[in-house]
Amino acid sequence: MKVFFDGGLRPLPAGMETAVVIAGEASVARDLGAGTSMEAEWRALIAAARLVVARGLGPVVLLGDAAAVVAQANARVRASATHREHMATFDELRGAHGAMRVRHIRRSQNLAGHALAAGHVR
């Protein structure tokens, strides 16, 4: 099963936002406070993993467009000190589930990114 995730950063006071799309259903969280775009991406990955565990979904592929977060989650690049807590949380969730892979996709393919963009006034 494919699970899409994306994090974004809007100007304050809104701040960080995340989206997860599972089977066409979007779960969007906005106004998450101040942070960086990298932190928003990590929060989105963790939100996706939490939903997978909570729903008891079978083997899943978590798809995101943040290459750095995907590389860190797959232990190809060491997570910075700032993001090690996020990495530990994700590792715990992945360990609880067992069948969770993380893969990079292009931004244009990321349904969670589309869900975030749909809520923005242009």
N, C-alpha and C positions, 0 to 999 in steps of 0.2 A: 504494500500500500504506500502511496506517495503522500507525504505531509509537507506542505510548503510553509516556510516561515520567513518573516522579514521584520526588521526594526527600522525605525526612522527617528528623525530629530526635527521637531518643529520649533519655531522661535518660542521663547518663554512668554507667558507662563505655562504654555502647554507642555513643552519639553518632549521627552521621549514618548514613543508609541510603538506598539507591536501588533503583528497580525499573524495568525496561523490559519491555514485553510486545510481542512480534512474533508474529503469526499464532497467538495463543492460548498461546504459550510464554513463561513469565515468567523473567526473569533478575534475581535479587534479590541485592544486596550489603548486608550488615549490618555493624555494628561498625566503621564507617569513621573513628572518632575524633571529636574535638571539632570543632565548626564551627557555622555558623548554618543556619537553615532555607533561606535564600537560596543559600548555598553548596551545600547538599544538592541543591537543585533544579537548579543549574548542573551539578553532577556527574552528575545523572541525564540531563540533556539531552546532555552529552558522551558518557556511556555509550551512550545510544541511537544517537548519530551514529557512534560507533566500531563498534557492532554492524552498522549499515547498511553501512558501508564494508567491514568484514571479510567480510560475507556477500555483498557485491556486489549488493545489492538494487536494483531499478529505482527509478523515481521514488517518493519517499516523502513522507508528511506526518507530521511529528513532533508528537504531540498531548500537551499538558501543561496542568495547571491553575494554574500559577504565572504570573499575568498579567504581573508585572514581568519575569520571565525571558524570556517570549515576546516582550514588547515590546522588550527589549534585544537579543535574538537577531535580531529583524527590523529593527533599527536605527531603531525609532520613538522609543526613549528611549535616551539615552546610558548606557552601563554605568558604574557607579561605579568609582572607582579600585581598590576592593577586588576587583571582578569582571572587570576588563579582561583579566586573564590567561585567565580562563575563556572570555571572548568571543573572544579571539585563537585559542585552541585550537579552539573550535567553528567559527569562520570558516575555519580551515585544513582541518578535516574536511569542511565543506560545500563548500569549493573543490575538494577532492580528489574529491568525489562528483558535484557539479554539479546534481543534481535532488532537493534536500532543502528542503522548506518546513516552517515551524513555525507551529502554530496553537493558540490557546487553546480549551480546553473546560471545561465545568463539572466540579467535583470528582466528582460522582456518575457522570459518564460515563468517568472515567479508570480504565481497567482496571489500569494500573500502581499506582494508589493502592489499588485493591482487593487487589492482590497483596501490597502492604506490610501492609495491615491484616490480611490472613489469617494472617500470622505473629505477630501480637501476642496475647498471652494477656490475656483480659479478666476 
